[in-house]
Amino acid sequence: MGDIFDICNLDDVPKSIQDGLKRDRFGDEIIQLFRIANRALTVNEVYIAHFRMFSATVNSDGEYRIKDGANPKTKRQIMLKLYSMSKEKDSQIEAVDRGTYRLKKSQPN
């Protein structure tokens, strides 16, 4: 069993429960990328990682191609989302430099 508090991956939760959540799927995907990286990321790194993880498949030649029905995010969409997420009241990410963001460090209780 994974993290019981993880709302990014709800594959194990019935659809009826998922429908009751107001979620920002795009924001959840970005947070997931930061957790995987476990370090600060530039806008460009988030842009490419988001494409590879959520919009692409790898063919037999090892090349990425857009998944059927996928709508890849633009670099501008990624940049604006990172900025707006960093300015939220209870933001999970913070800007560390121009165009670079990281997960906020957990605050002790």
Buried (B, 14 or more C-beta within 10 A) or exposed (E): EEEEEEEBEBEEEEEEEEEEEEEEEBBBBBBBBBEEBEEBBBBEBBBBBBBEEBBBEEEEEEEEEEEEEEEEBEBEEBBEBBBEBBEEEEBBBBBEEEBBBBBEEEEEE
